[in-house]
Amino acid sequence: MNPKPGQPGRKRKPAVVIREVSVAGISDCPSEPPANLPATGQEEWRRLVPHFKALGLCNIDVSMLWSYCRSYANALAAEANLDKLGVRFYKTKTGFIREMPEVAISQRERSLMNLSAQQLGFTPASRKKIGQEPQGNDQEDAEMRALFGEDKAPTRRGR
């Protein structure tokens, strides 16, 4: 599709959340995590399921939630191993300094978590894209606006 004159390129359409249609509705989302998740992944699953349901996600999205929880558990395991070892780098027999393999594993898993979180609407930016505003504390929001001076009228400088 060629862009029209004066338009720099193709416009991105807003993301659409697909909700599974069923008689029981959103409650079909499983509250219990799959047995093949490690314990830390299962804890994260239980923590996220209420948010998952509140965003309107459902059974067809469960594999993405599993992926997020699995990456979460893998990243924690890699970091725990690094903490146990007490080092992030080692010297090879030839004298080169290398990262421990767990560093790369942790980085990769956190990257995968970030991708899954964006797809699921778990980040502030992704919630905004799908039309869900993050629910926050009004008092904290007011304090942050005051801190950054957003409650004040804009002033002109330099005149």
N, C-alpha and C positions, 0 to 999 in steps of 0.2 A: 504494500500500500504506500503510494507516494504522498508525502505531506503536501498540504496546500501552500501556495506562496505566502510568505510571511510567518509560517509556522516552522520552528526549528526541527521538529521531528514528530514521531507518533506519540500521542498522549497516552499515559498509562491510565487504565480504567481502575476504579476503586475495587478492592478485594471484596469478594462476596463470601459470606459464611454459609456453608451448606448445612442445613439442619436435617437430620434424618427424620423422615415422617413415619410415625408408628402410633399405634393406639395408646401405648403407655407414655409416649413422649420422651423427654430428656431423662426421665428416671431409669431408662434402659441402660444408661452408662454404668459400667461395673464399678462398684465401690471398692471391691477387694482386688488387690494387684495380682497379676499372674504369678504362679508359683516359681517360674524360672527367673524372676528378678532377685538379685541379692537383697539382703535385709535392708541395707541403706536405700536401695532403689524402691523397696516396698514402703518404707517410711515416707519417702518423697512422694510416692503415688498417693498415699492416704492424705498427705498434706495438700496435694494439688487437686484432687478430685472435686472438692466443693467449688473451687475456682473454675475448673474445667466445665462443670455443669452450669455455673453462673454465666459463662461466656456463650452458652448454647451449643457447646461441642457435644458430640454423641458417639455412638458405637463405631461409626466409620472413621473416627479420629483417634481411636484407642491405640492403634499401632504407633502413631506419632508420639503419644504420651508415653508408651512403653519405651520408645527410642530415647526420649528425653531422660526418663528415670534410669535407664541402663547406662547412659553416658554419665549421668550424675554419679552413680555408684562406681563406675570405672574411674572417674576423675578423683573421687574421694579415696579410693583404694591406692591409686598411684601416689597421691599426695601423702597418704599415711605411710606408705613404704619409704618415701623420701624422708619424711620426718624421722622414721625409725633408723634409717641409715645415717642421717645427719649430714649428708652431703648432696649437692646437686651436680657436681662435676667430678671427674676422675682423670688421672693421668694414665695414658696408655703405656705399653712396654717401650714404645719408641719415643715417648716423651711428649706426645700431643695431649692437649687438654680437650676432653670431650664431655658432653652432657650425659647424665645418667639417662637410660632409656625411659624411665618413668617420667622425666620432664616432658619429653615429646608426647608420651601417652596422655598425660594430664592436659597439655595444651590442645591436643587433637580432640579429646573428649569434651573439653570446655567449649571448643569451637562448635562441635556437633550439638551440644546443649543449647548454645546460642541460636543456631539455625532452627532447631526444633521449637525453642521458645518463641521465636518470631513467627513460625508457622502456626503455632497454637494460640497466638495472641497473648502470650505471657509477658511481653515487654510493653512499656508505655507507648512506644512508637507503633507497634503492631496493633495494639488495642485501638489507637486513634484511627488507623487505616480501616479497621473493620467497623468503626462507628461506636465502639465501646470506650467510654471515658473511664480512666482509672478511678476507683473509689478511694478517696483519701479522707483524712481528718480535716474538717473545715478550719479548726483552730490552727493546725500546722500549716495549712495552705495560706491562711491570713498572715501568719508569722513569716513565712517565706516571702510572700509578696512585699511585706513591710521591710524585710531584710534587704531585698533587692530594689527597693524603692519603686515598685510597680503601682503602689497605691497613690503615688504623687503624680501631679499633672506634669507632662513633659515640659522641659524648659529649653529655651533657645540659648545657645552659648555663642560667644564671638560677635555679638552685635551690640 
